[in-house]
Amino acid sequence: MVVNISEYINVRERAATLGCQIPSEIALLPRNFDTVESAVELLDEESSSTIRKILQEADLPASRIEKDGTKFPTIHEDALEFIGPLIFIGAQTLSQNPDIVKNALSKILDYLGDVFFKGVAGARNARIGFIIEKKSKNDDYTYVKADYDGALEGTSAFYGELERVRKG
């Protein structure tokens, strides 16, 4: 199990540079959001539509960053693991609902255990990532990326790290 916490690029500026809609609440970011030269290169994870639906059902709707009427291509991998999209949580949304990250992760983990990995013997690995936006006292935004890569059974450590990021 690996949990990585790192600084992340300014999501608002990056979205504007790429000509995407600027997220402010909850959004699913493409895998290569931080590295592409233009929006036409952005790739959604295969799981994005499922995660969007799970969040919607939990009253945590994720906005789209694509321009209206467009959709990013989806990347498909032949992997025996779950690869989730980056889940962006905006600073205002987080301040209004401090448990939003925990609730979102809980719903995703329920899906993985009850549906995605149901009946799977052996390793049940998942890659899950959150981008947490924080607003400083001088109204600047900073961004922290929290990634989990490991066995589904080890995600309790990720809960703790996400809580630390939220409070930090």
Order of alpha helices (4+ residues) and beta strands (2+ residues): beta-alpha-beta-beta-alpha-beta-beta-alpha-alpha-beta-beta-alpha
